[in-house]
């Protein structure tokens, strides 16, 4: 299994079932979208300390800045101990390496 | 203590610098230096240029602001991936490889690149991150002449936002609301750009230029299938037809069937069916924007508008806004795309964090005509000419305008390189190719022999501000070529044959319908640049000389480059581009270079190629 397929299978898909990280705003194809309140994260300028230099910093900052999906994703991703080089070296293995699994759909 | 804003890593990297007093002292896109069109890499050259500009004023760089928030953007990427799982492995791989492979650590990359140029910069304390649409909004409002205005930003996507509405009052911007990904007017337009066979992120201009050749016959189908528009201008895109993660495509296989027209492949014959699609999409986009603005005018009671974001470069839509919305003041940031985010990020720091006062702009605004890039001395220009081994004539600045005007009257095409380079996508008379707009042949000559691009594409006029309303249906200034309006009826010909828009043949421009056919589009419109004596004195003088000789106060103005090439930055770039085209003359500062007397071996030596965009 390629590195990215492994990440997909072991990190993203379980996250889909994790209620803590359930998407805040579902992708809507039927319901009409309207203007939303300006996102609180957009206010002002964020300091350099709100941006990561590495994976561990990214997890901590995501938690501090209330970015739940990033936090959960990165925490699980870190447990796989995949290096940045491994990710960059991935050669996009075919999708059929993905194990069949029944996931809930929206 | 100056502030630098930086935009990069997606497209159109740039740096911009604001002085302690709030003046823009430098702004430039990296592509001009690197010679890579839409270069997205860290803008090392542009930053170095800004540092140099600050040093000339004895200012040090105090703060640097990146134009968006990478970690928040990562949250949105994951959010979207979660929503489309478990059916999105290829898309996940495509997006997540970029992010886990480096994008979320952009701070690390920024630190490395900045310290290479500014080794003493206190990076841990003085590097900051703005939000994408905040930066756009700041770039729209702060350099504008408006004391109070609605601020509208529209683009593809930043972090989550794809559109935002704020109100600006003096130095305060009150951000009010936004539309969020995947409902994006920019991505909607880009999807049809791709369908029409042009490249996303660079072909949007082409689609806008194509639209007048067609009729909006696909509009109802688009409204029925692809987009639902509310009365306040908010909208929903039907995601069954879009694939925003797919590399450089945006649309999926169901798109063609829903539209009822197969996607045109790049290089295929361009027929009126695709012009009809372009006209239809253009009409829908205009409808959305006009609804947003009218609604905001009603909600806020304000009648001034400032705009930025890539969609604000749609000069046809801007013309319709001007015509239909009843605005008292309307101003668009000339670098409305992501390059302008660099300027906006610096402005945010200047006014909102450092709380520095806002100087009200000298008219027409604070952008200094967008001539914010590098300029070259007479000696530097002469060195470049000598290095190339070219024959030249030193005409001098006293005579360069008169001499060039005479050459233009005699139907020569002239490359014009003078003063500081423009910031933003338009050439505004500093790095321009010029010609006589009265010529019936000029559009074809310029497109095919000089620019080496599609024959249907129109050219724009630079007109003396004082005479603009005599020739065009325009009552306001348009210094940045961001407004399309009609050529005055008195300048249109009634003898020319009407274009048959019902056949499905190839798209062809008209040449017989106007006194100025080279700049009159097929629907009798033109994308206007008004030339102002206070911001562009030499260019104004040149057009004045042409006017005195011909009675025509305008010139054809197109960017000094060939297809796929960034606009020239330096004298050396100018010489290479000139020698690779069939341009007749190059006015390079006070020097005049005639192409047909040069040693042909020089052209061979300076040969360069660019991938078509």
Boltz contact constraints between the chains, C-beta under 6 A:
constraints:
  - contact:
      token1: [A, 4]
      token2: [B, 93]
      max_distance: 6.0
  - contact:
      token1: [A, 8]
      token2: [B, 89]
      max_distance: 6.0
  - contact:
      token1: [A, 8]
      token2: [B, 92]
      max_distance: 6.0
  - contact:
      token1: [A, 12]
      token2: [B, 85]
      max_distance: 6.0
  - contact:
      token1: [A, 13]
      token2: [B, 85]
      max_distance: 6.0
  - contact:
      token1: [A, 13]
      token2: [B, 86]
      max_distance: 6.0
  - contact:
      token1: [A, 16]
      token2: [B, 82]
      max_distance: 6.0
  - contact:
      token1: [A, 16]
      token2: [B, 85]
      max_distance: 6.0
  - contact:
      token1: [A, 23]
      token2: [B, 79]
      max_distance: 6.0
  - contact:
      token1: [A, 23]
      token2: [B, 82]
      max_distance: 6.0
  - contact:
      token1: [A, 23]
      token2: [B, 83]
      max_distance: 6.0
  - contact:
      token1: [A, 27]
      token2: [B, 83]
      max_distance: 6.0
  - contact:
      token1: [A, 29]
      token2: [B, 238]
      max_distance: 6.0
  - contact:
      token1: [A, 29]
      token2: [B, 239]
      max_distance: 6.0
  - contact:
      token1: [A, 32]
      token2: [B, 236]
      max_distance: 6.0
  - contact:
      token1: [A, 33]
      token2: [B, 183]
      max_distance: 6.0
  - contact:
      token1: [A, 33]
      token2: [B, 236]
      max_distance: 6.0
  - contact:
      token1: [A, 34]
      token2: [B, 234]
      max_distance: 6.0
  - contact:
      token1: [A, 35]
      token2: [B, 177]
      max_distance: 6.0
  - contact:
      token1: [A, 35]
      token2: [B, 234]
      max_distance: 6.0
  - contact:
      token1: [A, 36]
      token2: [B, 178]
      max_distance: 6.0
  - contact:
      token1: [A, 38]
      token2: [B, 175]
      max_distance: 6.0
  - contact:
      token1: [A, 38]
      token2: [B, 176]
      max_distance: 6.0
  - contact:
      token1: [A, 38]
      token2: [B, 177]
      max_distance: 6.0
  - contact:
      token1: [A, 38]
      token2: [B, 178]
      max_distance: 6.0
  - contact:
      token1: [A, 39]
      token2: [B, 160]
      max_distance: 6.0
  - contact:
      token1: [A, 41]
      token2: [B, 72]
      max_distance: 6.0
  - contact:
      token1: [A, 42]
      token2: [B, 131]
      max_distance: 6.0
  - contact:
      token1: [A, 42]
      token2: [B, 134]
      max_distance: 6.0
  - contact:
      token1: [A, 45]
      token2: [B, 128]
      max_distance: 6.0
  - contact:
      token1: [A, 45]
      token2: [B, 130]
      max_distance: 6.0
  - contact:
      token1: [A, 45]
      token2: [B, 348]
      max_distance: 6.0
  - contact:
      token1: [A, 45]
      token2: [B, 353]
      max_distance: 6.0
  - contact:
      token1: [A, 46]
      token2: [B, 129]
      max_distance: 6.0
  - contact:
      token1: [A, 47]
      token2: [B, 128]
      max_distance: 6.0
  - contact:
      token1: [A, 48]
      token2: [B, 127]
      max_distance: 6.0
  - contact:
      token1: [A, 51]
      token2: [B, 71]
      max_distance: 6.0
  - contact:
      token1: [A, 51]
      token2: [B, 107]
      max_distance: 6.0
  - contact:
      token1: [A, 51]
      token2: [B, 129]
      max_distance: 6.0
  - contact:
      token1: [A, 53]
      token2: [B, 107]
      max_distance: 6.0
  - contact:
      token1: [A, 53]
      token2: [B, 108]
      max_distance: 6.0
  - contact:
      token1: [A, 58]
      token2: [B, 104]
      max_distance: 6.0
  - contact:
      token1: [A, 67]
      token2: [B, 75]
      max_distance: 6.0
  - contact:
      token1: [A, 69]
      token2: [B, 75]
      max_distance: 6.0
  - contact:
      token1: [A, 69]
      token2: [B, 78]
      max_distance: 6.0
  - contact:
      token1: [A, 69]
      token2: [B, 79]
      max_distance: 6.0
  - contact:
      token1: [A, 70]
      token2: [B, 74]
      max_distance: 6.0
  - contact:
      token1: [A, 70]
      token2: [B, 75]
      max_distance: 6.0
  - contact:
      token1: [A, 73]
      token2: [B, 78]
      max_distance: 6.0
  - contact:
      token1: [A, 87]
      token2: [B, 100]
      max_distance: 6.0
  - contact:
      token1: [A, 87]
      token2: [B, 101]
      max_distance: 6.0
  - contact:
      token1: [A, 88]
      token2: [B, 101]
      max_distance: 6.0
  - contact:
      token1: [A, 92]
      token2: [B, 93]
      max_distance: 6.0
  - contact:
      token1: [A, 95]
      token2: [B, 89]
      max_distance: 6.0
  - contact:
      token1: [A, 98]
      token2: [B, 89]
      max_distance: 6.0
  - contact:
      token1: [A, 103]
      token2: [B, 86]
      max_distance: 6.0
